């Protein structure tokens, strides 16, 4: 049976708008997966170390029969295709794809944490997610509407369509 999954996308190196749009196209091609929805693109301030360019972020919804670990492998291949280099934590990147939610599953392994770590404090995740799934529950964390009451927009700006 297919699971509802939400993927967070982020980029602040190279051509972030182009990277995110290409990644969305690549998510449409995942095997055993139906692409269901995507938020608007958002410009957000970096939370990582040093001086970094702003990020472009979005959240996409999928329905998939891929196991979480296999879905993660596919997402990491897409990141590699975009020359993702895993350097310092929260550092700049060409493309970051994160499994935010996988149905109502709670997963904590060495390679995968669902709900995604700290997503309840990340405006760049919560506001795009609210746009496409306003009634979603974050397993073990509460409803999205409850969580948003404690997460200010933090300079997030929705981009207009071109």
C-alpha positions in Angstrom: 0.0 0.0 0.0 1.3 3.5 -0.9 2.4 5.8 1.9 2.0 9.6 1.9 5.4 11.1 2.1 6.7 14.7 2.3 10.1 15.7 1.0 11.9 18.9 1.9 14.0 20.5 -0.8 16.7 23.2 -0.3 19.5 24.8 -2.3 21.8 27.8 -1.9 24.8 27.0 -4.1 25.1 27.2 -7.9 21.8 28.2 -9.3 19.4 27.4 -6.5 16.1 28.1 -8.4 17.3 25.9 -11.2 18.5 23.1 -8.8 15.1 23.0 -7.0 13.1 23.0 -10.2 15.2 20.2 -11.7 14.9 18.2 -8.5 11.1 18.6 -8.6 11.2 17.2 -12.1 13.4 14.3 -10.9 11.0 13.5 -8.1 8.3 13.0 -10.7 10.5 10.1 -12.1 10.9 8.1 -8.9 9.9 4.5 -9.4 6.9 3.1 -7.6 6.0 6.7 -6.7 3.3 9.2 -7.6 4.1 12.8 -7.4 1.0 14.5 -5.8 1.8 18.1 -5.0 4.4 20.7 -4.4 4.5 23.9 -2.5 5.5 27.3 -3.8 9.2 28.1 -3.7 10.4 30.1 -0.7 13.5 32.2 -0.1 14.8 31.7 3.4 17.7 32.8 5.5 20.4 30.2 6.2 20.7 28.8 9.7 24.1 27.3 9.3 27.6 28.5 10.1 29.4 31.4 8.5 28.2 33.7 5.8 25.9 31.9 3.4 23.6 32.8 0.6 19.9 32.6 1.1 18.2 29.3 0.4 15.5 28.3 -2.0 13.2 25.8 -0.3 10.0 23.8 -1.1 8.1 20.8 0.1 6.7 18.1 -2.2 4.1 15.4 -1.5 4.5 11.9 -2.9 2.7 8.6 -2.6 5.1 5.7 -2.7 5.4 2.0 -2.1 9.2 2.4 -1.7 10.5 1.5 1.8 11.9 4.6 3.6 15.5 3.4 3.3 15.1 2.8 -0.4 13.4 6.1 -0.9 16.4 7.7 0.9 18.8 6.0 -1.5 16.9 7.4 -4.5 16.9 10.9 -3.0 20.7 10.7 -2.3 21.2 9.7 -6.0 19.4 12.8 -7.1 21.6 14.9 -4.7 24.7 13.3 -6.1 23.5 14.1 -9.7 23.4 17.7 -8.5 27.0 17.4 -7.2 26.0 17.5 -3.5 29.0 17.5 -1.3 28.5 16.6 2.3 30.7 19.0 4.2 30.0 20.8 7.4 26.7 20.4 9.1 24.1 23.0 8.0 26.7 24.3 5.5 25.9 25.5 2.0 24.8 22.9 -0.6 23.7 22.5 -4.2 20.8 20.4 -3.2 19.4 18.9 -0.1 16.5 16.4 -0.2 15.0 15.3 3.1 12.3 12.8 4.0 10.2 14.9 6.4 7.4 12.6 7.0 6.6 9.0 5.9 2.9 8.3 6.6 2.6 8.2 10.4 5.9 6.4 10.9 8.4 7.2 13.5 11.9 6.0 12.4 15.2 6.5 14.2 18.2 4.8 12.6 21.8 5.8 12.0 20.9 6.9 8.5 17.3 8.1 8.8 15.2 10.0 11.3 11.5 10.5 10.6 9.9 12.9 11.4 13.0 14.8 10.2 15.2 16.0 13.0 14.2 19.5 14.3 11.6 20.0 11.6 9.2 21.4 14.2 11.5 24.4 14.6 12.2 25.0 10.9 10.1 27.7 9.3 11.6 26.8 5.9 10.0 23.3 6.3 6.8 24.1 8.2 5.4 27.0 6.1 5.8 25.2 2.7 4.3 22.0 4.3 1.4 24.0 5.6 0.7 25.2 2.1 0.2 21.7 0.8 -0.9 19.7 3.9 -2.4 22.0 6.5 -4.0 19.2 8.5 -1.0 16.9 8.7 0.1 15.5 12.0 3.8 15.2 12.8 4.1 11.8 14.7 5.1 12.4 18.3 5.2 16.2 17.8 1.6 17.3 17.3 -0.5 18.8 14.6 1.1 21.2 12.1 -1.2 24.0 13.2 -0.2 23.6 16.8 3.5 23.5 16.0 3.3 26.6 13.8 2.0 28.6 16.7 5.5 28.3 18.2 7.5 28.8 15.0 7.6 32.4 13.6 8.1 32.9 9.9 11.8 33.9 10.5 12.1 36.0 7.3 10.7 33.3 5.0 9.5 34.8 1.7 7.2 33.1 -0.8 8.5 33.6 -4.3 6.1 34.6 -7.1 5.8 32.5 -10.2 7.8 33.6 -13.2 
